Amino acid sequence: MSNLYKVFNPSGIIDEQAAENLREEIRSATAAGYRHILIDMHGVTFMNSSAVGILVTILKELRNQAGELYLCALSDQVQVMLELSRMNLIFRCFASIREFETKIVGSLS
């Protein structure tokens, strides 16, 4: 895999602590040169509002480094959480990794 983007696969419940752990993993990836991060959410069963806030922080940090955060395979619960908080308007979301690769990967630099 090239280092155009890196995929993270959290699972289970994403609360504040799990989101902070993910943030640290993403910081390590950006230190290694990755600027585009895809979080594959297919294994996430629940995400609380604190976790959404941390995802926003991750998004800002990536954009400050000319990068981007993408989400894919959202569960119904995560989709509803993003819609209720109107964060679905700021995150770039895809149905699957395949859709992300088809629509985005070719344009990454």
Gaussian input, Z-matrix of N, CA and C with variables (Angstrom, degrees):
# hf/3-21g

backbone

0 1
 N
 C     1     B1
 C     2     B2     1     A1
 N     3     B3     2     A2     1     D1
 C     4     B4     3     A3     2     D2
 C     5     B5     4     A4     3     D3
 N     6     B6     5     A5     4     D4
 C     7     B7     6     A6     5     D5
 C     8     B8     7     A7     6     D6
 N     9     B9     8     A8     7     D7
 C    10    B10     9     A9     8     D8
 C    11    B11    10    A10     9     D9
 N    12    B12    11    A11    10    D10
 C    13    B13    12    A12    11    D11
 C    14    B14    13    A13    12    D12
 N    15    B15    14    A14    13    D13
 C    16    B16    15    A15    14    D14
 C    17    B17    16    A16    15    D15
 N    18    B18    17    A17    16    D16
 C    19    B19    18    A18    17    D17
 C    20    B20    19    A19    18    D18
 N    21    B21    20    A20    19    D19
 C    22    B22    21    A21    20    D20
 C    23    B23    22    A22    21    D21
 N    24    B24    23    A23    22    D22
 C    25    B25    24    A24    23    D23
 C    26    B26    25    A25    24    D24
 N    27    B27    26    A26    25    D25
 C    28    B28    27    A27    26    D26
 C    29    B29    28    A28    27    D27
 N    30    B30    29    A29    28    D28
 C    31    B31    30    A30    29    D29
 C    32    B32    31    A31    30    D30
 N    33    B33    32    A32    31    D31
 C    34    B34    33    A33    32    D32
 C    35    B35    34    A34    33    D33
 N    36    B36    35    A35    34    D34
 C    37    B37    36    A36    35    D35
 C    38    B38    37    A37    36    D36
 N    39    B39    38    A38    37    D37
 C    40    B40    39    A39    38    D38
 C    41    B41    40    A40    39    D39
 N    42    B42    41    A41    40    D40
 C    43    B43    42    A42    41    D41
 C    44    B44    43    A43    42    D42
 N    45    B45    44    A44    43    D43
 C    46    B46    45    A45    44    D44
 C    47    B47    46    A46    45    D45
 N    48    B48    47    A47    46    D46
 C    49    B49    48    A48    47    D47
 C    50    B50    49    A49    48    D48
 N    51    B51    50    A50    49    D49
 C    52    B52    51    A51    50    D50
 C    53    B53    52    A52    51    D51
 N    54    B54    53    A53    52    D52
 C    55    B55    54    A54    53    D53
 C    56    B56    55    A55    54    D54
 N    57    B57    56    A56    55    D55
 C    58    B58    57    A57    56    D56
 C    59    B59    58    A58    57    D57
 N    60    B60    59    A59    58    D58
 C    61    B61    60    A60    59    D59
 C    62    B62    61    A61    60    D60
 N    63    B63    62    A62    61    D61
 C    64    B64    63    A63    62    D62
 C    65    B65    64    A64    63    D63
 N    66    B66    65    A65    64    D64
 C    67    B67    66    A66    65    D65
 C    68    B68    67    A67    66    D66
 N    69    B69    68    A68    67    D67
 C    70    B70    69    A69    68    D68
 C    71    B71    70    A70    69    D69
 N    72    B72    71    A71    70    D70
 C    73    B73    72    A72    71    D71
 C    74    B74    73    A73    72    D72
 N    75    B75    74    A74    73    D73
 C    76    B76    75    A75    74    D74
 C    77    B77    76    A76    75    D75
 N    78    B78    77    A77    76    D76
 C    79    B79    78    A78    77    D77
 C    80    B80    79    A79    78    D78
 N    81    B81    80    A80    79    D79
 C    82    B82    81    A81    80    D80
 C    83    B83    82    A82    81    D81
 N    84    B84    83    A83    82    D82
 C    85    B85    84    A84    83    D83
 C    86    B86    85    A85    84    D84
 N    87    B87    86    A86    85    D85
 C    88    B88    87    A87    86    D86
 C    89    B89    88    A88    87    D87
 N    90    B90    89    A89    88    D88
 C    91    B91    90    A90    89    D89
 C    92    B92    91    A91    90    D90
 N    93    B93    92    A92    91    D91
 C    94    B94    93    A93    92    D92
 C    95    B95    94    A94    93    D93
 N    96    B96    95    A95    94    D94
 C    97    B97    96    A96    95    D95
 C    98    B98    97    A97    96    D96
 N    99    B99    98    A98    97    D97
 C   100   B100    99    A99    98    D98
 C   101   B101   100   A100    99    D99
 N   102   B102   101   A101   100   D100
 C   103   B103   102   A102   101   D101
 C   104   B104   103   A103   102   D102
 N   105   B105   104   A104   103   D103
 C   106   B106   105   A105   104   D104
 C   107   B107   106   A106   105   D105
 N   108   B108   107   A107   106   D106
 C   109   B109   108   A108   107   D107
 C   110   B110   109   A109   108   D108
 N   111   B111   110   A110   109   D109
 C   112   B112   111   A111   110   D110
 C   113   B113   112   A112   111   D111
 N   114   B114   113   A113   112   D112
 C   115   B115   114   A114   113   D113
 C   116   B116   115   A115   114   D114
 N   117   B117   116   A116   115   D115
 C   118   B118   117   A117   116   D116
 C   119   B119   118   A118   117   D117
 N   120   B120   119   A119   118   D118
 C   121   B121   120   A120   119   D119
 C   122   B122   121   A121   120   D120
 N   123   B123   122   A122   121   D121
 C   124   B124   123   A123   122   D122
 C   125   B125   124   A124   123   D123
 N   126   B126   125   A125   124   D124
 C   127   B127   126   A126   125   D125
 C   128   B128   127   A127   126   D126
 N   129   B129   128   A128   127   D127
 C   130   B130   129   A129   128   D128
 C   131   B131   130   A130   129   D129
 N   132   B132   131   A131   130   D130
 C   133   B133   132   A132   131   D131
 C   134   B134   133   A133   132   D132
 N   135   B135   134   A134   133   D133
 C   136   B136   135   A135   134   D134
 C   137   B137   136   A136   135   D135
 N   138   B138   137   A137   136   D136
 C   139   B139   138   A138   137   D137
 C   140   B140   139   A139   138   D138
 N   141   B141   140   A140   139   D139
 C   142   B142   141   A141   140   D140
 C   143   B143   142   A142   141   D141
 N   144   B144   143   A143   142   D142
 C   145   B145   144   A144   143   D143
 C   146   B146   145   A145   144   D144
 N   147   B147   146   A146   145   D145
 C   148   B148   147   A147   146   D146
 C   149   B149   148   A148   147   D147
 N   150   B150   149   A149   148   D148
 C   151   B151   150   A150   149   D149
 C   152   B152   151   A151   150   D150
 N   153   B153   152   A152   151   D151
 C   154   B154   153   A153   152   D152
 C   155   B155   154   A154   153   D153
 N   156   B156   155   A155   154   D154
 C   157   B157   156   A156   155   D155
 C   158   B158   157   A157   156   D156
 N   159   B159   158   A158   157   D157
 C   160   B160   159   A159   158   D158
 C   161   B161   160   A160   159   D159
 N   162   B162   161   A161   160   D160
 C   163   B163   162   A162   161   D161
 C   164   B164   163   A163   162   D162
 N   165   B165   164   A164   163   D163
 C   166   B166   165   A165   164   D164
 C   167   B167   166   A166   165   D165
 N   168   B168   167   A167   166   D166
 C   169   B169   168   A168   167   D167
 C   170   B170   169   A169   168   D168
 N   171   B171   170   A170   169   D169
 C   172   B172   171   A171   170   D170
 C   173   B173   172   A172   171   D171
 N   174   B174   173   A173   172   D172
 C   175   B175   174   A174   173   D173
 C   176   B176   175   A175   174   D174
 N   177   B177   176   A176   175   D175
 C   178   B178   177   A177   176   D176
 C   179   B179   178   A178   177   D177
 N   180   B180   179   A179   178   D178
 C   181   B181   180   A180   179   D179
 C   182   B182   181   A181   180   D180
 N   183   B183   182   A182   181   D181
 C   184   B184   183   A183   182   D182
 C   185   B185   184   A184   183   D183
 N   186   B186   185   A185   184   D184
 C   187   B187   186   A186   185   D185
 C   188   B188   187   A187   186   D186
 N   189   B189   188   A188   187   D187
 C   190   B190   189   A189   188   D188
 C   191   B191   190   A190   189   D189
 N   192   B192   191   A191   190   D190
 C   193   B193   192   A192   191   D191
 C   194   B194   193   A193   192   D192
 N   195   B195   194   A194   193   D193
 C   196   B196   195   A195   194   D194
 C   197   B197   196   A196   195   D195
 N   198   B198   197   A197   196   D196
 C   199   B199   198   A198   197   D197
 C   200   B200   199   A199   198   D198
 N   201   B201   200   A200   199   D199
 C   202   B202   201   A201   200   D200
 C   203   B203   202   A202   201   D201
 N   204   B204   203   A203   202   D202
 C   205   B205   204   A204   203   D203
 C   206   B206   205   A205   204   D204
 N   207   B207   206   A206   205   D205
 C   208   B208   207   A207   206   D206
 C   209   B209   208   A208   207   D207
 N   210   B210   209   A209   208   D208
 C   211   B211   210   A210   209   D209
 C   212   B212   211   A211   210   D210
 N   213   B213   212   A212   211   D211
 C   214   B214   213   A213   212   D212
 C   215   B215   214   A214   213   D213
 N   216   B216   215   A215   214   D214
 C   217   B217   216   A216   215   D215
 C   218   B218   217   A217   216   D216
 N   219   B219   218   A218   217   D217
 C   220   B220   219   A219   218   D218
 C   221   B221   220   A220   219   D219
 N   222   B222   221   A221   220   D220
 C   223   B223   222   A222   221   D221
 C   224   B224   223   A223   222   D222
 N   225   B225   224   A224   223   D223
 C   226   B226   225   A225   224   D224
 C   227   B227   226   A226   225   D225
 N   228   B228   227   A227   226   D226
 C   229   B229   228   A228   227   D227
 C   230   B230   229   A229   228   D228
 N   231   B231   230   A230   229   D229
 C   232   B232   231   A231   230   D230
 C   233   B233   232   A232   231   D231
 N   234   B234   233   A233   232   D232
 C   235   B235   234   A234   233   D233
 C   236   B236   235   A235   234   D234
 N   237   B237   236   A236   235   D235
 C   238   B238   237   A237   236   D236
 C   239   B239   238   A238   237   D237
 N   240   B240   239   A239   238   D238
 C   241   B241   240   A240   239   D239
 C   242   B242   241   A241   240   D240
 N   243   B243   242   A242   241   D241
 C   244   B244   243   A243   242   D242
 C   245   B245   244   A244   243   D243
 N   246   B246   245   A245   244   D244
 C   247   B247   246   A246   245   D245
 C   248   B248   247   A247   246   D246
 N   249   B249   248   A248   247   D247
 C   250   B250   249   A249   248   D248
 C   251   B251   250   A250   249   D249
 N   252   B252   251   A251   250   D250
 C   253   B253   252   A252   251   D251
 C   254   B254   253   A253   252   D252
 N   255   B255   254   A254   253   D253
 C   256   B256   255   A255   254   D254
 C   257   B257   256   A256   255   D255
 N   258   B258   257   A257   256   D256
 C   259   B259   258   A258   257   D257
 C   260   B260   259   A259   258   D258
 N   261   B261   260   A260   259   D259
 C   262   B262   261   A261   260   D260
 C   263   B263   262   A262   261   D261
 N   264   B264   263   A263   262   D262
 C   265   B265   264   A264   263   D263
 C   266   B266   265   A265   264   D264
 N   267   B267   266   A266   265   D265
 C   268   B268   267   A267   266   D266
 C   269   B269   268   A268   267   D267
 N   270   B270   269   A269   268   D268
 C   271   B271   270   A270   269   D269
 C   272   B272   271   A271   270   D270
 N   273   B273   272   A272   271   D271
 C   274   B274   273   A273   272   D272
 C   275   B275   274   A274   273   D273
 N   276   B276   275   A275   274   D274
 C   277   B277   276   A276   275   D275
 C   278   B278   277   A277   276   D276
 N   279   B279   278   A278   277   D277
 C   280   B280   279   A279   278   D278
 C   281   B281   280   A280   279   D279
 N   282   B282   281   A281   280   D280
 C   283   B283   282   A282   281   D281
 C   284   B284   283   A283   282   D282
 N   285   B285   284   A284   283   D283
 C   286   B286   285   A285   284   D284
 C   287   B287   286   A286   285   D285
 N   288   B288   287   A287   286   D286
 C   289   B289   288   A288   287   D287
 C   290   B290   289   A289   288   D288
 N   291   B291   290   A290   289   D289
 C   292   B292   291   A291   290   D290
 C   293   B293   292   A292   291   D291
 N   294   B294   293   A293   292   D292
 C   295   B295   294   A294   293   D293
 C   296   B296   295   A295   294   D294
 N   297   B297   296   A296   295   D295
 C   298   B298   297   A297   296   D296
 C   299   B299   298   A298   297   D297
 N   300   B300   299   A299   298   D298
 C   301   B301   300   A300   299   D299
 C   302   B302   301   A301   300   D300
 N   303   B303   302   A302   301   D301
 C   304   B304   303   A303   302   D302
 C   305   B305   304   A304   303   D303
 N   306   B306   305   A305   304   D304
 C   307   B307   306   A306   305   D305
 C   308   B308   307   A307   306   D306
 N   309   B309   308   A308   307   D307
 C   310   B310   309   A309   308   D308
 C   311   B311   310   A310   309   D309
 N   312   B312   311   A311   310   D310
 C   313   B313   312   A312   311   D311
 C   314   B314   313   A313   312   D312
 N   315   B315   314   A314   313   D313
 C   316   B316   315   A315   314   D314
 C   317   B317   316   A316   315   D315
 N   318   B318   317   A317   316   D316
 C   319   B319   318   A318   317   D317
 C   320   B320   319   A319   318   D318
 N   321   B321   320   A320   319   D319
 C   322   B322   321   A321   320   D320
 C   323   B323   322   A322   321   D321
 N   324   B324   323   A323   322   D322
 C   325   B325   324   A324   323   D323
 C   326   B326   325   A325   324   D324

   B1=1.4637
   B2=1.5185
   B3=1.3048
   B4=1.4566
   B5=1.5188
   B6=1.3043
   B7=1.4649
   B8=1.5215
   B9=1.3333
   B10=1.4566
   B11=1.5184
   B12=1.3301
   B13=1.4599
   B14=1.5218
   B15=1.3218
   B16=1.4586
   B17=1.5232
   B18=1.3337
   B19=1.4606
   B20=1.5225
   B21=1.3194
   B22=1.4611
   B23=1.5184
   B24=1.3294
   B25=1.4615
   B26=1.5277
   B27=1.3132
   B28=1.4660
   B29=1.5303
   B30=1.3332
   B31=1.4616
   B32=1.5214
   B33=1.3166
   B34=1.4530
   B35=1.5192
   B36=1.3084
   B37=1.4638
   B38=1.5215
   B39=1.3259
   B40=1.4600
   B41=1.5242
   B42=1.3161
   B43=1.4598
   B44=1.5277
   B45=1.3144
   B46=1.4607
   B47=1.5261
   B48=1.3280
   B49=1.4655
   B50=1.5207
   B51=1.3230
   B52=1.4641
   B53=1.5282
   B54=1.3213
   B55=1.4611
   B56=1.5288
   B57=1.3277
   B58=1.4752
   B59=1.5282
   B60=1.3309
   B61=1.4680
   B62=1.5285
   B63=1.3254
   B64=1.4605
   B65=1.5271
   B66=1.3137
   B67=1.4714
   B68=1.5228
   B69=1.3155
   B70=1.4669
   B71=1.5277
   B72=1.3352
   B73=1.4621
   B74=1.5288
   B75=1.3085
   B76=1.4640
   B77=1.5206
   B78=1.3156
   B79=1.4757
   B80=1.5241
   B81=1.3141
   B82=1.4703
   B83=1.5247
   B84=1.3187
   B85=1.4677
   B86=1.5270
   B87=1.3260
   B88=1.4712
   B89=1.5285
   B90=1.3220
   B91=1.4666
   B92=1.5261
   B93=1.3418
   B94=1.4622
   B95=1.5274
   B96=1.3384
   B97=1.4581
   B98=1.5117
   B99=1.3121
   B100=1.4661
   B101=1.5227
   B102=1.3190
   B103=1.4664
   B104=1.5283
   B105=1.3111
   B106=1.4585
   B107=1.5264
   B108=1.3185
   B109=1.4605
   B110=1.5208
   B111=1.3301
   B112=1.4585
   B113=1.5285
   B114=1.3146
   B115=1.4605
   B116=1.5218
   B117=1.3301
   B118=1.4594
   B119=1.5260
   B120=1.3093
   B121=1.4617
   B122=1.5331
   B123=1.3297
   B124=1.4646
   B125=1.5249
   B126=1.3149
   B127=1.4610
   B128=1.5220
   B129=1.3274
   B130=1.4666
   B131=1.5283
   B132=1.3298
   B133=1.4670
   B134=1.5183
   B135=1.3376
   B136=1.4648
   B137=1.5171
   B138=1.3349
   B139=1.4613
   B140=1.5184
   B141=1.3351
   B142=1.4697
   B143=1.5290
   B144=1.3279
   B145=1.4669
   B146=1.5266
   B147=1.3243
   B148=1.4699
   B149=1.5190
   B150=1.3106
   B151=1.4617
   B152=1.5226
   B153=1.3249
   B154=1.4657
   B155=1.5263
   B156=1.3318
   B157=1.4637
   B158=1.5137
   B159=1.3152
   B160=1.4625
   B161=1.5284
   B162=1.3234
   B163=1.4660
   B164=1.5277
   B165=1.3196
   B166=1.4669
   B167=1.5282
   B168=1.3236
   B169=1.4642
   B170=1.5235
   B171=1.3300
   B172=1.4649
   B173=1.5274
   B174=1.3284
   B175=1.4652
   B176=1.5279
   B177=1.3225
   B178=1.4737
   B179=1.5195
   B180=1.3313
   B181=1.4631
   B182=1.5256
   B183=1.3313
   B184=1.4634
   B185=1.5233
   B186=1.3127
   B187=1.4724
   B188=1.5270
   B189=1.3164
   B190=1.4714
   B191=1.5236
   B192=1.3359
   B193=1.4649
   B194=1.5290
   B195=1.3280
   B196=1.4685
   B197=1.5233
   B198=1.3222
   B199=1.4560
   B200=1.5086
   B201=1.3315
   B202=1.4560
   B203=1.5222
   B204=1.3182
   B205=1.4568
   B206=1.5179
   B207=1.3249
   B208=1.4520
   B209=1.5243
   B210=1.3204
   B211=1.4538
   B212=1.5227
   B213=1.3339
   B214=1.4577
   B215=1.5164
   B216=1.3318
   B217=1.4675
   B218=1.5289
   B219=1.3228
   B220=1.4614
   B221=1.5216
   B222=1.3295
   B223=1.4699
   B224=1.5271
   B225=1.3251
   B226=1.4650
   B227=1.5216
   B228=1.3440
   B229=1.4689
   B230=1.5193
   B231=1.3188
   B232=1.4649
   B233=1.5240
   B234=1.3132
   B235=1.4677
   B236=1.5283
   B237=1.3289
   B238=1.4641
   B239=1.5304
   B240=1.3292
   B241=1.4726
   B242=1.5314
   B243=1.3156
   B244=1.4718
   B245=1.5263
   B246=1.3183
   B247=1.4618
   B248=1.5287
   B249=1.3256
   B250=1.4700
   B251=1.5250
   B252=1.3174
   B253=1.4666
   B254=1.5333
   B255=1.3341
   B256=1.4638
   B257=1.5345
   B258=1.3177
   B259=1.4564
   B260=1.5181
   B261=1.3313
   B262=1.4597
   B263=1.5323
   B264=1.3238
   B265=1.4612
   B266=1.5233
   B267=1.3276
   B268=1.4683
   B269=1.5261
   B270=1.3330
   B271=1.4602
   B272=1.5184
   B273=1.3179
   B274=1.4634
   B275=1.5145
   B276=1.3231
   B277=1.4618
   B278=1.5243
   B279=1.3301
   B280=1.4575
   B281=1.5175
   B282=1.3171
   B283=1.4591
   B284=1.5250
   B285=1.3437
   B286=1.4646
   B287=1.5271
   B288=1.3204
   B289=1.4678
   B290=1.5245
   B291=1.3048
   B292=1.4687
   B293=1.5264
   B294=1.3382
   B295=1.4687
   B296=1.5271
   B297=1.3285
   B298=1.4664
   B299=1.5216
   B300=1.3358
   B301=1.4624
   B302=1.5301
   B303=1.3188
   B304=1.4650
   B305=1.5220
   B306=1.3319
   B307=1.4667
   B308=1.5255
   B309=1.3340
   B310=1.4674
   B311=1.5224
   B312=1.3033
   B313=1.4619
   B314=1.5235
   B315=1.3108
   B316=1.4673
   B317=1.5051
   B318=1.3302
   B319=1.4595
   B320=1.5368
   B321=1.3246
   B322=1.4666
   B323=1.5127
   B324=1.3344
   B325=1.4706
   B326=1.4986
   A1=109.13
   A2=116.01
   A3=119.37
   A4=108.18
   A5=116.29
   A6=115.89
   A7=111.60
   A8=115.58
   A9=120.05
   A10=110.04
   A11=116.80
   A12=120.79
   A13=109.30
   A14=114.71
   A15=121.09
   A16=107.69
   A17=114.94
   A18=121.89
   A19=109.69
   A20=115.74
   A21=122.45
   A22=108.00
   A23=116.12
   A24=122.23
   A25=111.58
   A26=118.30
   A27=118.43
   A28=109.58
   A29=115.47
   A30=118.31
   A31=110.05
   A32=114.25
   A33=120.59
   A34=111.87
   A35=114.63
   A36=122.22
   A37=109.38
   A38=116.30
   A39=121.06
   A40=107.57
   A41=114.59
   A42=121.33
   A43=107.64
   A44=116.47
   A45=120.27
   A46=112.20
   A47=117.90
   A48=120.82
   A49=111.66
   A50=116.97
   A51=119.91
   A52=110.86
   A53=117.08
   A54=120.83
   A55=110.96
   A56=117.79
   A57=120.50
   A58=110.39
   A59=116.77
   A60=120.30
   A61=110.46
   A62=116.71
   A63=121.30
   A64=110.37
   A65=116.16
   A66=120.87
   A67=110.78
   A68=117.32
   A69=120.60
   A70=111.29
   A71=116.83
   A72=120.01
   A73=110.38
   A74=117.01
   A75=120.94
   A76=110.34
   A77=117.77
   A78=119.77
   A79=110.78
   A80=117.29
   A81=120.45
   A82=110.68
   A83=116.51
   A84=120.29
   A85=111.11
   A86=116.99
   A87=118.52
   A88=110.75
   A89=117.10
   A90=119.80
   A91=110.88
   A92=116.51
   A93=121.60
   A94=112.44
   A95=117.16
   A96=120.64
   A97=116.40
   A98=118.30
   A99=120.42
   A100=109.81
   A101=116.85
   A102=121.52
   A103=112.05
   A104=115.85
   A105=121.08
   A106=107.89
   A107=115.13
   A108=121.58
   A109=109.09
   A110=115.45
   A111=122.05
   A112=107.75
   A113=115.94
   A114=120.12
   A115=107.35
   A116=115.01
   A117=122.03
   A118=107.32
   A119=116.61
   A120=122.50
   A121=113.30
   A122=118.53
   A123=119.36
   A124=112.81
   A125=118.24
   A126=121.31
   A127=114.47
   A128=116.74
   A129=120.82
   A130=108.97
   A131=115.56
   A132=120.29
   A133=112.71
   A134=116.78
   A135=120.92
   A136=108.79
   A137=115.78
   A138=121.55
   A139=107.41
   A140=116.55
   A141=118.76
   A142=111.30
   A143=115.36
   A144=120.40
   A145=112.35
   A146=118.06
   A147=119.97
   A148=110.43
   A149=116.47
   A150=120.83
   A151=110.94
   A152=117.05
   A153=120.47
   A154=109.53
   A155=116.82
   A156=120.84
   A157=112.21
   A158=116.94
   A159=120.39
   A160=110.26
   A161=117.91
   A162=120.03
   A163=110.99
   A164=116.75
   A165=120.46
   A166=109.75
   A167=117.26
   A168=121.38
   A169=110.73
   A170=116.60
   A171=120.75
   A172=109.80
   A173=116.27
   A174=121.10
   A175=110.94
   A176=117.22
   A177=121.01
   A178=111.22
   A179=116.57
   A180=120.01
   A181=110.93
   A182=116.86
   A183=120.02
   A184=111.50
   A185=116.96
   A186=119.68
   A187=111.10
   A188=117.98
   A189=121.09
   A190=111.58
   A191=116.52
   A192=121.95
   A193=110.93
   A194=116.42
   A195=122.91
   A196=111.50
   A197=116.15
   A198=121.71
   A199=111.18
   A200=115.24
   A201=120.60
   A202=109.57
   A203=114.97
   A204=122.95
   A205=108.18
   A206=115.99
   A207=123.05
   A208=108.24
   A209=116.15
   A210=122.12
   A211=108.33
   A212=116.58
   A213=118.77
   A214=110.70
   A215=114.43
   A216=123.81
   A217=112.08
   A218=116.02
   A219=120.68
   A220=110.92
   A221=115.35
   A222=119.22
   A223=108.01
   A224=116.13
   A225=119.76
   A226=110.88
   A227=117.45
   A228=121.04
   A229=110.97
   A230=117.25
   A231=120.97
   A232=109.58
   A233=117.28
   A234=121.12
   A235=110.49
   A236=117.23
   A237=121.23
   A238=110.15
   A239=117.21
   A240=120.79
   A241=110.35
   A242=116.54
   A243=120.12
   A244=111.52
   A245=116.36
   A246=119.45
   A247=111.77
   A248=117.31
   A249=120.38
   A250=111.79
   A251=116.30
   A252=120.60
   A253=111.67
   A254=116.21
   A255=124.05
   A256=112.46
   A257=116.51
   A258=120.64
   A259=111.93
   A260=116.85
   A261=119.70
   A262=111.00
   A263=116.46
   A264=120.69
   A265=112.91
   A266=117.36
   A267=118.69
   A268=113.44
   A269=117.08
   A270=119.52
   A271=110.21
   A272=115.66
   A273=120.93
   A274=107.12
   A275=116.00
   A276=121.99
   A277=110.55
   A278=114.82
   A279=122.42
   A280=109.36
   A281=116.56
   A282=121.36
   A283=111.78
   A284=116.66
   A285=120.61
   A286=110.16
   A287=115.05
   A288=119.62
   A289=109.27
   A290=116.55
   A291=120.35
   A292=110.96
   A293=117.60
   A294=120.20
   A295=110.34
   A296=117.31
   A297=121.66
   A298=110.23
   A299=116.46
   A300=120.24
   A301=111.38
   A302=116.90
   A303=121.09
   A304=111.87
   A305=116.71
   A306=120.69
   A307=114.51
   A308=118.14
   A309=119.68
   A310=114.76
   A311=118.49
   A312=121.03
   A313=113.08
   A314=118.18
   A315=120.73
   A316=113.94
   A317=117.94
   A318=121.33
   A319=113.12
   A320=117.24
   A321=119.90
   A322=111.04
   A323=113.98
   A324=119.04
   A325=109.23
   D1=135.75
   D2=176.02
   D3=-74.58
   D4=169.44
   D5=177.73
   D6=-101.32
   D7=40.69
   D8=170.19
   D9=-71.22
   D10=-37.76
   D11=179.31
   D12=-151.74
   D13=160.40
   D14=178.18
   D15=-130.10
   D16=140.89
   D17=-179.60
   D18=-103.61
   D19=133.84
   D20=173.11
   D21=-115.49
   D22=144.31
   D23=-174.99
   D24=-127.65
   D25=70.95
   D26=177.41
   D27=-67.65
   D28=161.02
   D29=178.92
   D30=-146.46
   D31=162.47
   D32=178.43
   D33=75.67
   D34=-141.46
   D35=-177.88
   D36=-89.19
   D37=126.72
   D38=176.65
   D39=-106.04
   D40=100.51
   D41=176.83
   D42=-105.08
   D43=-169.18
   D44=-177.45
   D45=-58.30
   D46=-45.22
   D47=-177.91
   D48=-66.04
   D49=-44.76
   D50=178.95
   D51=-63.19
   D52=-38.93
   D53=178.65
   D54=-67.09
   D55=-38.73
   D56=176.60
   D57=-63.85
   D58=-40.46
   D59=176.86
   D60=-61.49
   D61=-42.88
   D62=177.71
   D63=-62.48
   D64=-41.00
   D65=178.47
   D66=-59.06
   D67=-42.03
   D68=179.02
   D69=-66.62
   D70=-39.31
   D71=176.69
   D72=-63.14
   D73=-40.55
   D74=179.23
   D75=-67.61
   D76=-38.76
   D77=176.20
   D78=-60.56
   D79=-39.54
   D80=176.73
   D81=-63.03
   D82=-39.84
   D83=178.71
   D84=-65.70
   D85=-41.38
   D86=179.31
   D87=-68.39
   D88=-33.20
   D89=175.81
   D90=-65.35
   D91=-26.97
   D92=177.89
   D93=-86.07
   D94=0.08
   D95=174.81
   D96=110.85
   D97=-5.16
   D98=177.93
   D99=-76.67
   D100=135.39
   D101=178.47
   D102=-118.61
   D103=-17.15
   D104=-178.65
   D105=-117.50
   D106=122.71
   D107=-174.85
   D108=-120.66
   D109=130.28
   D110=174.34
   D111=-111.86
   D112=124.83
   D113=174.19
   D114=-103.94
   D115=112.58
   D116=178.14
   D117=-85.22
   D118=109.19
   D119=-171.52
   D120=-94.38
   D121=12.57
   D122=-173.72
   D123=-60.50
   D124=-26.57
   D125=-179.22
   D126=-94.52
   D127=1.64
   D128=-177.86
   D129=-86.60
   D130=122.39
   D131=-179.15
   D132=-95.66
   D133=-24.02
   D134=-178.89
   D135=-156.72
   D136=142.14
   D137=174.93
   D138=-139.74
   D139=129.15
   D140=-179.16
   D141=-93.61
   D142=175.93
   D143=-175.57
   D144=-66.33
   D145=-30.20
   D146=176.56
   D147=-63.69
   D148=-39.45
   D149=178.44
   D150=-65.89
   D151=-39.29
   D152=176.93
   D153=-60.29
   D154=-43.28
   D155=178.09
   D156=-59.82
   D157=-39.26
   D158=178.84
   D159=-69.80
   D160=-36.10
   D161=175.28
   D162=-62.17
   D163=-37.74
   D164=176.47
   D165=-62.78
   D166=-42.37
   D167=177.48
   D168=-61.42
   D169=-43.55
   D170=177.75
   D171=-60.52
   D172=-44.81
   D173=178.73
   D174=-57.65
   D175=-46.59
   D176=179.48
   D177=-62.26
   D178=-43.69
   D179=179.70
   D180=-61.11
   D181=-43.10
   D182=179.19
   D183=-65.83
   D184=-43.49
   D185=179.99
   D186=-64.59
   D187=-32.03
   D188=176.23
   D189=-67.09
   D190=-17.18
   D191=179.07
   D192=-108.91
   D193=21.93
   D194=-178.55
   D195=61.08
   D196=35.41
   D197=178.31
   D198=-118.57
   D199=-168.46
   D200=-178.48
   D201=-155.38
   D202=151.12
   D203=174.13
   D204=-110.59
   D205=131.46
   D206=178.70
   D207=-122.81
   D208=148.78
   D209=176.63
   D210=-122.73
   D211=146.32
   D212=174.88
   D213=-144.64
   D214=162.47
   D215=175.91
   D216=56.19
   D217=50.07
   D218=-178.58
   D219=-71.94
   D220=135.99
   D221=172.49
   D222=-72.02
   D223=165.72
   D224=177.85
   D225=-57.89
   D226=-41.66
   D227=-178.29
   D228=-62.77
   D229=-44.73
   D230=-179.45
   D231=-66.78
   D232=-41.60
   D233=178.41
   D234=-59.55
   D235=-45.77
   D236=179.28
   D237=-63.16
   D238=-42.94
   D239=179.31
   D240=-58.56
   D241=-44.83
   D242=179.69
   D243=-66.18
   D244=-39.64
   D245=179.60
   D246=-67.85
   D247=-42.91
   D248=179.75
   D249=-62.60
   D250=-35.75
   D251=-179.97
   D252=-89.98
   D253=-0.72
   D254=-178.73
   D255=63.19
   D256=17.13
   D257=177.57
   D258=-76.60
   D259=-14.33
   D260=174.64
   D261=-62.53
   D262=-16.73
   D263=179.06
   D264=-82.60
   D265=-17.36
   D266=-178.84
   D267=-107.93
   D268=-23.74
   D269=178.56
   D270=-89.82
   D271=143.03
   D272=173.61
   D273=-90.62
   D274=111.39
   D275=-173.95
   D276=-112.82
   D277=144.71
   D278=-179.50
   D279=-131.89
   D280=153.30
   D281=-179.28
   D282=-69.00
   D283=-30.03
   D284=-175.52
   D285=-157.12
   D286=169.95
   D287=173.93
   D288=-62.86
   D289=-39.34
   D290=179.76
   D291=-58.35
   D292=-44.61
   D293=178.88
   D294=-63.53
   D295=-41.71
   D296=176.49
   D297=-57.78
   D298=-48.96
   D299=-178.27
   D300=-62.93
   D301=-40.15
   D302=-179.71
   D303=-66.16
   D304=-43.16
   D305=-172.65
   D306=-90.59
   D307=-24.62
   D308=-170.10
   D309=-119.62
   D310=-43.26
   D311=-167.62
   D312=-55.00
   D313=-41.31
   D314=-179.53
   D315=-62.69
   D316=-21.83
   D317=-177.68
   D318=-95.37
   D319=-4.60
   D320=-178.51
   D321=-76.16
   D322=142.88
   D323=175.38
   D324=-144.25

